[in-house]
Amino acid sequence: MDDLDGGPKRGAPWKRMSKEELENQYSPSRWVVRLGAEEALRTYSQIGNEAGPEVPQVRLPYFTGEEATKRAQATGRNLLDVPYGDGEGEKLDIYFPEAVSEALPFLMFFHGGYWQSGSKDSSAFMVSPLTAQGVAVVIVAYDIAPKGTLDQMVDQVTQSIVFVQKQYPGNQGIYLCGHSAGAHLAAMMLLANWTEHGVTPNLKGFFLVSGIYDLEPVMHTSENASLLTTLEVAQRNSPQWHLQTAPTQPVDPACRILVTVGQHDSPEFHRQSRELYQTLRRGGWKASFEELHDVDHFEILWNLTQKDYVLTQIILKTIFQES
């Protein structure tokens, strides 16, 4: 049973872990159950890049992101590489359903990759099943490290949402979806001060998939590299820290937030997701939590190519309940 009444946990469990165990907890490829760690990383490299001859072809029950993106670009109505800002990396792709209208629900997706890899050009997993049901899908690029800092990435995500709202002011709701590092960036939008941008986006829902919301543990792993240089940077970019220390009230109390994690994600990823959910509930947000059965950190995303996948159906149900 969830403890929704308690405050921040005393002594986070990760602080009692050895460096080796912490590294293990924050290495998602070590927790896969079907492909094995090395094969999962090779498959993930296929998602982000053209696979070279040294990368074996893995027969998967789902399309890779690259395959899904090529299919979406070839078969649907879309606008590609639309600039949402002045920077070279500030581009987004918009995929429309057959019946194009300004009065559409929009789902905006932010890719993962530990803020250091990944691309919008290989992240169109959910485009086909969502556009088939009348949802416009926006895949957002941002400057990953080392070019981009976390502060810049958060600002770019903010800019992309402002852009979509201004371009499509008659939208039937903007829904933010992010995976892993992308879930962190989407969650940071819970803290955004939209008045600074001259527009309040019509945010109706968040789908936070296998994310990291307290960045301090990542400082002590090899994934950090030069990303988190100080505790101040980690805290400033940690939605969990902000929501615990200075609770933020929902702009729209009806806005739904789904925090979800794969059954085979690591215990630390489970803890991070559940604690964010509990903090949101205490703060009055309309939050729910789902552990998705028999998927790991990567499959939870890859399966979004399937229209009957449980998360695809949850997303569609949430959007059309609100529209």
N, C-alpha and C positions, 0 to 999 in steps of 0.2 A: 504494500500500500504506500502511495506517495505521501511524504511528509510535506504538506503545503503550508504549514504554519510556522515551521522553524526558520531561523535565520541562516546566514551563510555557515557552511560546514566548518567545524573546528578542525584545523590541521588537515589540509587536503591530502588524500591518499598518495598522490604522486610524490610528495615531499619525503615520504618514507621509502621510496624505491631507490635501488641502486642505479647507477648511470646506465648499466647494461639493460636492466628491466625497463627503465624509462624509454630507452632507445627502441626496445622491442614493442612497447605499447604504442608508440607513435610512428611505427613503420607498418602501414596497412598491408603491404604485400606479404608480410610474415603471417598474416591471419587468414589468407585465402584458403579455401578447402577443396577446390576442384583443380585449379591449374598448377598450384605450387608457386612459391614466391618468385623464382626467376622467370618462369613462364608467364606469370601474371604481369610482371614488369615488361617483358617483351611484348605481350599483347597490348599493354597500355601504351608502349612506344608506337605500336601500329596505329593506335587511336590518335596520337598526336602528330605523327609524321608518316611519310611514305615508308613502308617497310622495305628494307634492303634485302638482298639475297641471303644475308646471314641470319635473317629473322624467319624462323619456320612459320609456315601457315598453320594457324590453329583453328580447328573447326569449332565454332562457337554456336550456341543456340540463339544468338542475337547478333545484330550487325555491330561492327565497331563504329566508333564515332565518325571516322573518315567515310566509311561506307554509307552510314545514315545521312551524313551531310551531302555527299554526292547525289544520293537519291532525292533528297529534299530539294536540292538546287535544280535537278533535272526535271522533276515532275510537278513542281508547284509554282505558284505565283510568288515572287520574292523581289526584294530590293537588297542588294549585297554591298558591303563596304560603305554603308551610309555613315558619314562623319557626324558624331555627336559633340565633338569638341575640335580644338585646333591641333591637337597632337597627332603625330603619325599613327600611334596605336589606338586612337580614340575612334573606333569604328564599330558598327553593329550591323547585323543581318536581320532583315524582317521577312518572315514567311507568313503569307496570308492564306486563309481558306479560299475556296472557289468563289464564294459570295463575298466580295470585298466591300467593306463598309467602314466608315469611321467609328460607328457604334458597335465595336467589337470588344470582347475581352482580350487583353494582351497578357501573355506570360513572358516574363523576361528571365533568361537563364544566364547564370554566371558560373563559368567552369572552375574546376579544381586544379590541383597540381602543386600544392604547398606554396602557392604564390610565386612559383619559380618555373613552372612549365604549364603546358596546356594551351589551347587555342580555340577561338570561336570557330575556326575553319574545320574543326573535328569534334564539334559538340552538339550537333543538331539531332540528338537522340530522339527527343520527344516530338519533333516537328510533324511527322506523318500522322500519328494517332491523334494529336491535338487539332491540327488544322482540319482534319477530316470531320471533326465535330464542331467547327466554327470558331476556333480560338486562333488568334494571331500569335505567333511565337517570335520573340526577339532574342537573338544570341549575341551577347555583348563581349567585346574585346577590351582588355585593359593592359596596361604596361606591367608585365611581370618583372620580378627581380632578376638580375641586379639593376636593370634600367629603372624600374619603378620601385618606390618605397611603399610601405603599407599605407601611409597617409595619402599618398597620391592615388593608390588603388581605390581607397574608400571615396576619395573625391571624384574619381572617374566614374565609379558606379553611381554616385549621386547625380553627376551630370547626365549620365545616360538615361536615368529615370525622368529627370526634368525634361530632357529632349523629347522622349516619347509622349509625355503628358502635353507638351506644347504642340507637338505635331498632330496629335490625335486627341484634342480636348473633349471630344464627344465619346470617348471610350467607355465601355461598360465595366471597367475595373482593370487595374494593373495588378498582376500577381507576380511576386518575386520568387524565383526558385534558384537555389545554389547547391552545389555538391562539394563537400570537403572544404577547401579554402574558399570556394565560391559561396558555400553556406555561411561561412564567417562574414564575408563581404555583404551578403544579403541581410544578415542579422544586424550588421552595423547600421542599416537603414532604419531600424527601430529607434535609433537615437538621433536621426537627422533633424536639423532645424531648417525646415523647408521655407520659412519666411525669408531666410537669407537669399533664396534663389528666386523669389518672386512668384512662386507657384507652389501649390500644394497638390501633389499627385494623388490620383484617385486610387490609393492603395487599398485593395480588398483582401489580400491574403499573402502569406509567406509559406513556402515549402522548403524547409531547412533539412538537407539530406546529408547525414553522416559528417557533420561539421565539427570544427574546433572553435570554441567560444571564449575560452580563457587561454591566452597565448603564453602565459608565463612558463608552463611546462616545456613548451617547444624551445624556449631559450636554452635549455639544457640538453638538447639533442643535436645530432648532426644535420637535421633538416633546417636548423636555424641559419647556418652559414652567416652572412652578415645582415640578415633580415631584421632581427630584433637586437639592436645594439645596446639598449638599456631597458631596465624594468619599466621606466616611464613610457617608452614606446610600446611595450607589450600591454601595459594597462590601458593606455590611451586607445588602443585598437582592440580591446577585449570587451565585447558586449556584455559578457557575464559579469565582469568587474563593475562596469557602469551601472547595470541594472540592479546589482546588489548594494552598491555604495550610495547611489542616488537614483532611486526608482523613478522611471519615466512612465508617465501615464499615456495610454493609447490615445492617438489623435482621433481615431475612429474606434470606439469600443466594439463595433461589430466585426472589425478586421480579424480574420482567422489566421492562426499560426500553427502549422503542423511541424513538429520536431520529430524527425524520424531517423532511425539507425538500423543497420543490418544486423541480423542475428549473429553473424560471424565477424562483425567489427570487433576491435579489441575492447577489453573492459574499460580502458580510459576513454575511448570514443563513446562508449555507452554512458559512462559517468558524466561526461561533458554534455551530452544531449539531454539526459534526464535532469541534470541540475539546471540547465537553461530553461527547460520546460517548467520545472517547479518554481523558479524565480519569476518567470512570466506569469504563472498562475497567481502567485502571491501579489504581483503588481497589478492585477486586474485585467490582464490580457486574455483574450479568448483563445487559449492555447490547448493543443492536444498532443499526445505522444503516441508514436507507433514504432514497435520493433518489427521489422519485416522479416518474415520467416525464411530461413534457408538461403540467404544471400549474404555476400561479403561486401567489402567496401567498394568494390568495382562493379559487381553485378547489380547492386542496388540502383546504379545509374544506367548501365548498359541495357537493362531490361525495359527501360522506358521506351524502347523502340516497339514494344509489344502493346497493342491496344487493350488486351485483357489482363495485363500485369496489374497487380493490386495498387501500386502507387499511381499508375496512369489513371486508373479508375477513381482513386481518391481525389486526384487533382481535378479531373473533369467534374466529379460530383460537387466539389467545393466551389468551382467556378460557376456552375450553372444553378447552384442553390442561391448564389449571391447576385447573379446577373438579372 
